[in-house]
Every structure is written in structure tokens, then in C-alpha cells.
Amino acid sequence: MTETENQPSPASFRLVYVPGVTPTKWLRVWGERLPDVPLELLQSTPADGHALLLSGGADAGLVRLPVDRAVLSAIPLYTETTVVVFPKDHWLAAAEEVTVADLAEEIVFHPQDDTLDWSELPGRPAFERPATTGDAIELVAANVGVLAVPQSLARLHHRRDLTYRPLLDVPQSQVALAWPEEATTDLVEEFIGIVRGRTANSSRGRTAAAEEQRRPSAKKPARPQPKGQPGAQSQQRAGQGGKPKPKPGSRTGGARTAQPKRSGGGGRKK
């Protein structure tokens, strides 16, 4: 066995993300701050993403709410606009925004991987539910019905023959960073700081906190003044606002102290 084989492999961070979520900007920051820690990216369906977090198959995930808050911690990151997807030659293309009432006579697909929390689906139900959002998009392209999805999924499944418009007064999807509550590791803390936009110096991660504790103090203890040293008492009085008494004949502020005049015999001969 070589020396390289004896060395332990560096710790890695496993991040799962669901379709429509783009973690690119956070991955770039991670690479700059932790270049020695590989980040393993795992793409999955919304249901499988939650399962990976619960089983320990991923350290954290960019997922869609809701999640099981009894076992997972979650930080909401942003809310997406819900849009309705339809063929470009559909009559809805003339509108800038679509309402639920506009879909009253339309077949609206409800795929099985849908994450929108519908209390009541708009429009008319399809004969059966498509298995995935991708399958529903194919049916929309065949001009069978329309589909309501988060805007990022409409962009993900973009086709030249389809378009979309914002759908008003309907549920919206929230994207969140989630991780197992009992597995809040140092690397999870680092990633939390990244998605929250903290700088490397202002990170509140455990690693940064530990580094702060190890950092020596910048202040040095003052050196004690030896007793009996000449000038020590004068320095102490000067520090307290007092002034040391000048010695006879010494210069104070550049002026010579006055000397007494001699008496007698000191006159000049005429």
C-alpha cells in the first residue's frame, strides 16, 4: 500500500436539489471558500429529495416546501411565481396575466410530482394524472390541455411551440434549504452562510467560531514599571496631569531660567 493510499480522503458535502432549482452561484462560492472539500451534487424528484435527507443520503438539500419539520430544519429562500403553460397559438396568449376564471373551460393537468398546495385545482380535470411534469408538458404540446407550474419548471421544460403567462391568485412554490435537524454539521453551517449571503469573514459557521476562539488576542499586556527607576515618579505625575518641577539652570520649553546678578566689583572700567 502506497503512502497516498494511507492518507484519508477529504470530507465531502452532498447536496441534493430538485428540478427547477439552480444552485450554480452557491457552488461557485463554495469552491472559492472550501477548495479542499468536494461538493457532490445530487439531482432528484421532490419526493426522492426528501427521502435522501431523511435516510442520510445527502447532507442538505435545495427542496420545495413543505417538508417534515419534525425531523428536518428548513430555511425558506424564495417564492416562485406560478404560471400556466399552453401552446403559442392558444387564445390565452393574448393576455398578459391569466386568472382562475379564465381556465374554467380548460383541461388543467395535475401531474403526480406536482408540489403546489392546491385546495381546489382550477379548470376541468383530465381523464388521468400524468406521472411527471415532463409527461404533462408533452400533453400540453399536443393541445390536449394546459398546465400550472412554478415558473422555473416552465423554463426547464421550455419548447418553441409553448409559452406561459403568470397565473393569479393560486398557490405558489417555496424553495428552501433543508437538512436533518440532528445532523447540523460544520459543513452544513458553512453552506447556510453561503446561501444567506454572508461573506467569508462574517460567517457564523461553527468552523469560523472555532477559528475565532483559537485566534490570539491582538492586545499585549502592559509592561510593569520597575520601582525606584529614575524618573518613574515624574512620569506617573505627568500621566495624571501633574508637571515635574524643573531643576535650576535647566531649559524648560526652550527658555533659560533667570540667574541672580553679581554685586560689586563687576563694573566695567571707564
C-alpha positions in Angstrom: 0.0 0.0 0.0 1.4 3.4 -1.0 1.6 6.5 1.1 -1.1 8.1 -0.9 -3.5 5.2 -0.2 -2.8 5.5 3.5 -4.0 9.1 3.5 -7.7 9.6 4.4 -9.8 11.0 1.6 -11.1 14.6 2.2 -14.6 15.0 3.6 -17.2 15.8 1.0 -20.5 17.6 1.2 -23.6 16.0 -0.5 -26.2 18.4 -1.8 -29.5 17.2 -3.3 -31.6 19.6 -5.4 -34.9 19.3 -7.2 -35.8 20.2 -10.8 -36.1 23.9 -11.4 -33.6 24.9 -8.7 -30.3 26.3 -9.9 -27.5 26.1 -7.3 -24.7 27.3 -9.6 -23.9 30.6 -7.8 -23.7 28.9 -4.4 -21.5 26.1 -5.8 -19.1 28.8 -7.1 -18.8 30.4 -3.7 -18.3 27.0 -2.1 -15.4 26.3 -4.5 -13.8 29.6 -3.6 -14.1 29.2 0.2 -13.6 25.4 0.6 -11.5 24.3 -2.3 -10.3 21.2 -0.5 -13.9 19.9 0.3 -15.6 18.3 -2.8 -19.3 19.1 -3.2 -21.3 16.2 -4.6 -24.4 17.4 -6.4 -27.4 15.0 -6.5 -30.5 15.7 -8.6 -33.8 14.0 -7.7 -37.5 14.3 -7.8 -39.1 16.3 -4.9 -40.2 13.1 -3.1 -36.8 11.4 -3.5 -35.0 14.5 -2.3 -36.9 14.4 1.0 -36.2 10.7 1.3 -32.4 11.2 0.7 -32.3 13.8 3.5 -34.2 11.6 5.9 -32.1 8.5 5.1 -28.7 10.3 5.4 -28.0 10.0 1.7 -27.5 13.8 1.5 -26.2 16.4 4.0 -28.5 19.1 2.8 -31.0 19.9 0.0 -32.5 22.6 -2.0 -36.1 21.4 -2.0 -39.6 22.7 -2.2 -41.7 23.2 0.8 -43.4 21.7 2.7 -41.0 19.3 4.5 -41.4 17.3 7.6 -40.4 19.9 10.2 -40.3 17.3 13.0 -37.1 15.9 11.6 -35.8 18.5 9.1 -34.7 22.0 9.6 -35.5 24.4 6.8 -34.7 28.0 5.8 -37.1 29.4 3.1 -35.0 31.1 0.3 -37.5 32.4 -2.2 -41.1 32.1 -3.5 -41.7 31.4 -7.2 -44.4 32.8 -9.5 -46.9 30.2 -10.6 -47.5 30.2 -14.4 -49.9 28.4 -16.8 -48.3 26.7 -19.8 -50.1 26.4 -23.1 -49.5 26.3 -26.9 -48.3 29.5 -28.5 -51.4 29.7 -30.7 -53.8 29.3 -27.7 -56.3 32.1 -27.1 -54.7 32.7 -23.7 -51.5 34.0 -25.4 -53.3 37.3 -26.0 -53.4 38.0 -22.2 -50.6 39.4 -20.1 -51.9 37.6 -17.0 -54.3 34.7 -16.5 -56.9 34.2 -13.8 -58.5 31.1 -12.4 -61.8 32.1 -14.1 -60.0 32.2 -17.5 -59.3 28.4 -17.1 -62.9 27.4 -16.2 -63.4 25.6 -19.6 -59.8 24.4 -19.9 -58.5 20.9 -19.0 -55.8 21.5 -16.4 -53.3 18.7 -15.9 -52.3 17.7 -12.3 -49.1 15.6 -12.6 -48.3 13.3 -9.7 -45.0 15.1 -8.9 -46.8 18.5 -8.5 -45.7 20.4 -5.4 -48.3 23.2 -5.5 -50.6 23.0 -2.5 -53.9 23.1 -4.3 -57.1 23.3 -2.2 -59.0 23.1 -5.5 -57.5 22.7 -8.9 -58.7 25.2 -11.5 -60.4 24.3 -14.7 -61.6 20.8 -15.7 -59.8 17.7 -14.6 -58.0 15.5 -17.1 -59.0 11.9 -17.6 -55.9 10.7 -15.7 -53.0 12.3 -13.9 -49.7 12.3 -15.8 -46.8 10.7 -13.9 -44.4 13.6 -14.2 -44.4 17.3 -15.1 -42.4 16.3 -18.3 -45.3 14.0 -19.3 -47.8 16.8 -18.7 -45.8 19.1 -20.9 -45.9 16.6 -23.8 -49.8 16.6 -23.5 -49.9 20.4 -23.5 -47.8 20.4 -26.7 -50.3 18.0 -28.2 -53.0 20.7 -27.4 -54.9 18.4 -25.0 -54.9 20.8 -22.1 -52.9 23.3 -20.1 -50.6 23.0 -17.0 -50.0 25.2 -13.9 -46.4 25.0 -12.6 -43.7 27.1 -10.9 -42.0 29.4 -13.4 -38.7 27.7 -13.1 -40.2 24.4 -14.2 -41.8 26.1 -17.2 -38.4 27.4 -18.2 -36.8 23.9 -17.5 -39.3 22.3 -19.9 -39.1 25.1 -22.5 -40.3 24.2 -26.0 -40.6 26.5 -29.0 -44.2 25.7 -29.6 -45.2 26.5 -26.0 -45.4 29.7 -23.9 -46.7 30.7 -20.5 -48.3 33.5 -18.5 -48.5 34.4 -14.8 -51.5 32.7 -13.1 -53.0 34.9 -10.4 -54.5 34.0 -7.0 -53.2 30.5 -6.9 -50.7 28.6 -4.6 -47.0 29.4 -5.1 -44.0 27.2 -4.6 -41.4 28.0 -1.9 -37.8 26.8 -2.3 -35.9 26.1 0.9 -32.5 24.8 2.2 -33.3 21.8 4.3 -31.1 19.4 6.3 -31.6 16.8 9.1 -32.0 18.6 12.4 -29.8 16.1 14.2 -27.0 16.3 11.7 -26.2 20.1 11.7 -22.5 19.6 10.8 -19.8 22.3 10.3 -20.1 21.9 6.6 -23.9 22.4 6.8 -23.3 25.6 8.7 -20.8 26.7 6.1 -23.4 26.2 3.3 -26.1 28.0 5.3 -23.7 31.0 5.5 -23.2 30.9 1.7 -26.9 30.8 0.8 -27.6 33.6 3.2 -25.0 35.8 1.5 -22.6 36.1 4.4 -19.0 36.9 3.5 -16.2 34.6 4.4 -15.2 36.9 7.3 -18.7 37.4 8.7 -19.7 33.7 8.5 -21.3 32.4 11.7 -20.4 28.8 10.9 -19.0 26.6 13.6 -15.7 26.5 11.8 -15.4 30.3 11.8 -16.4 30.4 15.5 -13.8 27.8 16.4 -11.2 29.7 14.5 -12.1 32.9 16.3 -11.5 31.2 19.6 -8.1 29.9 18.5 -7.0 33.3 17.3 -4.6 35.1 19.7 -5.6 38.4 21.2 -4.2 41.4 19.5 -3.6 43.3 22.8 -0.4 42.7 24.7 -0.2 43.2 28.5 1.5 46.5 29.5 5.0 46.1 30.9 5.1 46.9 34.6 7.3 49.9 35.6 10.1 48.9 38.0 10.1 50.6 41.3 12.9 53.0 42.1 13.7 53.7 38.5 14.8 57.3 37.9 12.0 59.5 36.6 9.3 57.0 37.4 7.5 59.3 39.8 7.8 62.2 37.4 6.3 60.0 34.6 3.5 59.0 36.9 2.7 62.6 37.8 2.8 63.6 34.2 0.3 60.8 33.3 -2.0 62.2 36.0 -1.9 65.7 34.7 0.9 67.0 37.0 4.1 68.5 35.9 7.6 67.7 37.3 9.5 70.6 38.9 12.4 71.9 36.7 15.9 71.9 38.1 17.8 75.2 38.5 19.5 76.2 35.3 17.6 73.7 33.2 15.8 74.7 30.0 12.0 74.4 30.1 10.3 74.8 26.8 13.5 76.3 25.3 13.8 79.3 27.8 16.8 79.6 30.3 15.8 80.2 33.9 16.9 83.6 35.3 20.3 83.8 37.2 20.9 86.2 40.1 23.1 89.3 39.4 26.6 89.7 40.9 27.0 92.5 43.4 30.1 94.9 43.4 33.4 94.6 41.5 31.7 93.6 38.5 31.6 97.1 36.9 33.4 97.8 33.6 36.4 100.3 33.8 35.8 103.6 32.1 
